[in-house]
Amino acid sequence: MSTQKTKLKNKSSQLPLAPILRLMKEATGMLVSEKAALLMRDLLEETIERLAESAADIAKIANKKTITDEMLKVAKKNRERGR
């Protein structure tokens, strides 16, 4: 077991906590602590940022100014492959 603790970010979030709590409860059928929901929100925001940045790189290579769903799909595949 790791002794490292994941720290919750002290930044303002654009994602509301209530839907995250609800989705986690619906997915698991379990109660979800506020700390767990806060951590999930941080993880979701990090994932969104990484995928958006990867998709933006793809858009730049294609000389486009708009990120498309296809670019996000490619970015996700690239992330899964470790690129």
Residue, then its C-alpha position, 0 to 999 in steps of 0.5 A: m500500500s502506498t503512503q502517498k496521499t493524493k491532495l485535493k486541488n484548491k482551485s475553483s472548478q467548473l464541474p459541479l459536484a452534485p452530478i458527479l456524486r449522483l453518477m458515482k452513486e448510480a454506477t456503484g449503488m454505494l454511498v459516496s463521500e464528499k472527499a471521494a467526489l472532490l477527488m473524482r472531479d479533479l481526476l475528471e478535470e485532469t483527463i479533460e485537460r489532457l485529452a483537449e490538449s492532445a486533440a488541439d495538437i492534432a488540430k494544429i497538425a491538420n491546420k484546423k482551428t476547431i477540435t472535432d469529435e474525431m480528433l478527440k477519439v484519436a487523442k483518446k486512442n493515442r493516450e491509451r497506447g501511451r503516446 
